[in-house]
Amino acid sequence: MAKQSSPCVGVCKFRRSGPAGDHCIGCSMTKDQKDLSKKIKKRSTMEAFVALVMAQQSQMGRYTHWRAAYLKRCLKKGRPAAKVVRKAG
């Protein structure tokens, strides 16, 4: 079974002012969350983590681009997208 894809979409920029500056402009994860996502091995744990990131994006707003970018990255890497992402669209 292929490895579950991280919510990262390969942008990794932290340039906003204020509290939003702690979150990536591509996926909304903080640097600590990015480090944590690299350590997740179980598919079910990654599914839950992606759901957490999606909830965070919803709360913060401004992440409407993420779903399409995530699905494109999954396709490019030949990895499955998280079920919560496939159901959301």
PyRosetta script that sets phi, psi and omega in degrees:
from pyrosetta import init, pose_from_sequence

init()
pose = pose_from_sequence("MAKQSSPCVGVCKFRRSGPAGDHCIGCSMTKDQKDLSKKIKKRSTMEAFVALVMAQQSQMGRYTHWRAAYLKRCLKKGRPAAKVVRKAG")
pose.set_psi(1, 136.1)
pose.set_omega(1, -178.3)
pose.set_phi(2, -69.9)
pose.set_psi(2, 150.3)
pose.set_omega(2, 179.2)
pose.set_phi(3, -65.8)
pose.set_psi(3, 140.3)
pose.set_omega(3, 178.3)
pose.set_phi(4, -70.1)
pose.set_psi(4, 137.8)
pose.set_omega(4, -179.0)
pose.set_phi(5, -77.0)
pose.set_psi(5, 141.0)
pose.set_omega(5, 174.2)
pose.set_phi(6, -70.4)
pose.set_psi(6, 157.0)
pose.set_omega(6, 177.1)
pose.set_phi(7, -70.2)
pose.set_psi(7, -8.1)
pose.set_omega(7, 179.9)
pose.set_phi(8, -63.8)
pose.set_psi(8, 137.7)
pose.set_omega(8, 177.8)
pose.set_phi(9, -113.8)
pose.set_psi(9, 13.8)
pose.set_omega(9, 173.0)
pose.set_phi(10, 81.5)
pose.set_psi(10, 20.0)
pose.set_omega(10, 178.8)
pose.set_phi(11, -94.1)
pose.set_psi(11, -55.3)
pose.set_omega(11, 173.6)
pose.set_phi(12, 50.9)
pose.set_psi(12, 60.7)
pose.set_omega(12, 175.2)
pose.set_phi(13, -127.2)
pose.set_psi(13, 136.9)
pose.set_omega(13, -178.3)
pose.set_phi(14, -123.4)
pose.set_psi(14, 75.9)
pose.set_omega(14, -171.3)
pose.set_phi(15, -117.2)
pose.set_psi(15, 3.7)
pose.set_omega(15, -178.6)
pose.set_phi(16, -80.7)
pose.set_psi(16, 156.3)
pose.set_omega(16, 175.9)
pose.set_phi(17, -88.6)
pose.set_psi(17, 160.7)
pose.set_omega(17, 178.6)
pose.set_phi(18, 74.8)
pose.set_psi(18, -162.2)
pose.set_omega(18, -177.0)
pose.set_phi(19, -61.5)
pose.set_psi(19, -28.5)
pose.set_omega(19, 179.8)
pose.set_phi(20, -67.3)
pose.set_psi(20, -17.8)
pose.set_omega(20, 179.3)
pose.set_phi(21, -65.8)
pose.set_psi(21, -15.9)
pose.set_omega(21, 177.2)
pose.set_phi(22, -82.9)
pose.set_psi(22, -5.0)
pose.set_omega(22, -176.1)
pose.set_phi(23, -114.5)
pose.set_psi(23, 139.6)
pose.set_omega(23, 178.0)
pose.set_phi(24, -62.2)
pose.set_psi(24, 139.8)
pose.set_omega(24, 179.2)
pose.set_phi(25, -75.2)
pose.set_psi(25, -14.3)
pose.set_omega(25, -179.8)
pose.set_phi(26, -88.6)
pose.set_psi(26, -40.1)
pose.set_omega(26, -172.5)
pose.set_phi(27, -130.6)
pose.set_psi(27, -10.3)
pose.set_omega(27, -179.9)
pose.set_phi(28, 82.9)
pose.set_psi(28, -1.7)
pose.set_omega(28, -179.9)
pose.set_phi(29, -74.6)
pose.set_psi(29, 149.4)
pose.set_omega(29, 171.7)
pose.set_phi(30, -83.3)
pose.set_psi(30, 170.2)
pose.set_omega(30, 178.4)
pose.set_phi(31, -62.0)
pose.set_psi(31, -37.8)
pose.set_omega(31, 177.5)
pose.set_phi(32, -64.9)
pose.set_psi(32, -39.8)
pose.set_omega(32, 178.1)
pose.set_phi(33, -66.2)
pose.set_psi(33, -38.0)
pose.set_omega(33, 177.6)
pose.set_phi(34, -62.4)
pose.set_psi(34, -43.9)
pose.set_omega(34, 177.1)
pose.set_phi(35, -60.9)
pose.set_psi(35, -43.9)
pose.set_omega(35, 180.0)
pose.set_phi(36, -63.1)
pose.set_psi(36, -41.4)
pose.set_omega(36, -177.2)
pose.set_phi(37, -62.2)
pose.set_psi(37, -28.7)
pose.set_omega(37, 179.2)
pose.set_phi(38, -72.8)
pose.set_psi(38, -19.9)
pose.set_omega(38, -177.8)
pose.set_phi(39, -94.2)
pose.set_psi(39, -10.6)
pose.set_omega(39, -177.7)
pose.set_phi(40, -74.5)
pose.set_psi(40, 127.0)
pose.set_omega(40, -177.9)
pose.set_phi(41, -108.8)
pose.set_psi(41, -36.7)
pose.set_omega(41, -175.6)
pose.set_phi(42, -81.1)
pose.set_psi(42, 136.4)
pose.set_omega(42, -179.8)
pose.set_phi(43, -59.5)
pose.set_psi(43, -43.1)
pose.set_omega(43, -178.7)
pose.set_phi(44, -64.2)
pose.set_psi(44, -35.5)
pose.set_omega(44, 178.0)
pose.set_phi(45, -67.8)
pose.set_psi(45, -40.7)
pose.set_omega(45, 178.7)
pose.set_phi(46, -67.0)
pose.set_psi(46, -37.7)
pose.set_omega(46, 176.5)
pose.set_phi(47, -58.1)
pose.set_psi(47, -46.0)
pose.set_omega(47, 179.4)
pose.set_phi(48, -65.2)
pose.set_psi(48, -38.4)
pose.set_omega(48, 179.4)
pose.set_phi(49, -65.5)
pose.set_psi(49, -42.3)
pose.set_omega(49, 177.9)
pose.set_phi(50, -63.3)
pose.set_psi(50, -40.2)
pose.set_omega(50, 176.8)
pose.set_phi(51, -61.7)
pose.set_psi(51, -39.5)
pose.set_omega(51, 177.3)
pose.set_phi(52, -62.7)
pose.set_psi(52, -45.5)
pose.set_omega(52, 179.9)
pose.set_phi(53, -63.9)
pose.set_psi(53, -40.0)
pose.set_omega(53, 178.1)
pose.set_phi(54, -63.7)
pose.set_psi(54, -39.4)
pose.set_omega(54, 177.1)
pose.set_phi(55, -65.3)
pose.set_psi(55, -39.0)
pose.set_omega(55, 177.3)
pose.set_phi(56, -63.5)
pose.set_psi(56, -42.7)
pose.set_omega(56, 178.1)
pose.set_phi(57, -62.4)
pose.set_psi(57, -42.8)
pose.set_omega(57, 179.6)
pose.set_phi(58, -61.6)
pose.set_psi(58, -42.1)
pose.set_omega(58, 180.0)
pose.set_phi(59, -65.7)
pose.set_psi(59, -40.1)
pose.set_omega(59, -176.4)
pose.set_phi(60, -81.8)
pose.set_psi(60, -28.6)
pose.set_omega(60, -174.9)
pose.set_phi(61, 75.5)
pose.set_psi(61, 179.6)
pose.set_omega(61, 175.6)
pose.set_phi(62, 65.7)
pose.set_psi(62, 20.4)
pose.set_omega(62, 180.0)
pose.set_phi(63, -122.1)
pose.set_psi(63, 31.9)
pose.set_omega(63, -179.3)
pose.set_phi(64, -65.7)
pose.set_psi(64, -23.5)
pose.set_omega(64, 179.7)
pose.set_phi(65, -74.8)
pose.set_psi(65, -20.6)
pose.set_omega(65, -168.8)
pose.set_phi(66, -62.4)
pose.set_psi(66, -46.0)
pose.set_omega(66, -174.6)
pose.set_phi(67, -57.4)
pose.set_psi(67, -48.9)
pose.set_omega(67, 179.8)
pose.set_phi(68, -63.7)
pose.set_psi(68, -41.4)
pose.set_omega(68, 179.4)
pose.set_phi(69, -65.6)
pose.set_psi(69, -39.2)
pose.set_omega(69, 179.1)
pose.set_phi(70, -65.2)
pose.set_psi(70, -47.4)
pose.set_omega(70, -179.9)
pose.set_phi(71, -62.5)
pose.set_psi(71, -39.3)
pose.set_omega(71, 178.2)
pose.set_phi(72, -64.1)
pose.set_psi(72, -42.6)
pose.set_omega(72, 179.7)
pose.set_phi(73, -66.0)
pose.set_psi(73, -40.4)
pose.set_omega(73, 177.4)
pose.set_phi(74, -60.8)
pose.set_psi(74, -45.4)
pose.set_omega(74, 179.9)
pose.set_phi(75, -62.0)
pose.set_psi(75, -44.7)
pose.set_omega(75, -179.8)
pose.set_phi(76, -61.3)
pose.set_psi(76, -39.4)
pose.set_omega(76, -178.9)
pose.set_phi(77, -86.4)
pose.set_psi(77, -6.3)
pose.set_omega(77, -179.4)
pose.set_phi(78, 71.1)
pose.set_psi(78, 29.4)
pose.set_omega(78, -179.3)
pose.set_phi(79, -113.8)
pose.set_psi(79, 152.7)
pose.set_omega(79, 178.8)
pose.set_phi(80, -74.7)
pose.set_psi(80, 142.4)
pose.set_omega(80, 172.9)
pose.set_phi(81, -78.1)
pose.set_psi(81, 153.4)
pose.set_omega(81, 178.3)
pose.set_phi(82, -61.5)
pose.set_psi(82, 142.0)
pose.set_omega(82, -178.7)
pose.set_phi(83, -58.1)
pose.set_psi(83, -36.3)
pose.set_omega(83, -178.2)
pose.set_phi(84, -64.0)
pose.set_psi(84, -28.1)
pose.set_omega(84, 178.8)
pose.set_phi(85, -77.5)
pose.set_psi(85, -41.8)
pose.set_omega(85, -179.5)
pose.set_phi(86, -65.2)
pose.set_psi(86, -35.8)
pose.set_omega(86, 179.8)
pose.set_phi(87, -74.1)
pose.set_psi(87, -29.2)
pose.set_omega(87, -173.9)
pose.set_phi(88, -70.3)
pose.set_psi(88, -20.4)
pose.set_omega(88, -174.3)
pose.set_phi(89, -103.8)
pose.dump_pdb("model.pdb")
